[in-house]
């Protein structure tokens, strides 16, 4: 029974008891018992109202967002594109595989977004491309050669770079813990915070709400 239905029952019972105490042919002791029972119902109604007003509220249903959020990251609109996620209107946000993507944030969600985009870049690499990785997050396989010259990165920072035949970067995905650590050159930035995710490009002053791509778990056989 819902709190509202319980209050309706208590109020209705209290009213019936009061009417019975007023109009029914009862002796003094019985009439007092009826009024006392009506008073108990009124007290219970007040207590139920206060507990409902101060109690923990259930979160609103998010079922309407599931269809838009269930997106696999291995589905850019065309070859040579990286899918960053989808806007609140369902429009995909993409960038070129030769561009430079920055994921800004800390924690498991930021690391997952970095891995999802990095794995897309890995999947688009040609056989002659050189993949270089560094950082404590790394990639899923973790078998890429490190960046040259013994490069070390701060905690919470990671990078996957694809180098062409000439050794020049032909697409990078970087994870940084904050806006102050962003590289000077970038084409798209996905900011992950406790309030959600946004995406923006260098000309944009404000980000756009984004449902970011996430790694797809492998299917279990057995």
Secondary structure, 3 states (H helix, E strand, C coil): CCHHHHHHHHHHHHHHHHHHHHHCCCCHHHHHHHHHHHHHHHHHHHHHHHHHHHCCCCCCCCHHHHHHHCCCCCCCCCCCEEEEEEECCCCEEEEECCCEEEEECCCHHHHHHHHHHHHHHHHCCCCCCEEEEEECCCCCCCCCECCCCCCCCCCCCEEEEEECCCCCEEEEEEEECCHHHCCCCCCEEEEEECCEEEEECCCCCCCEEEEECCCCCCCCCC
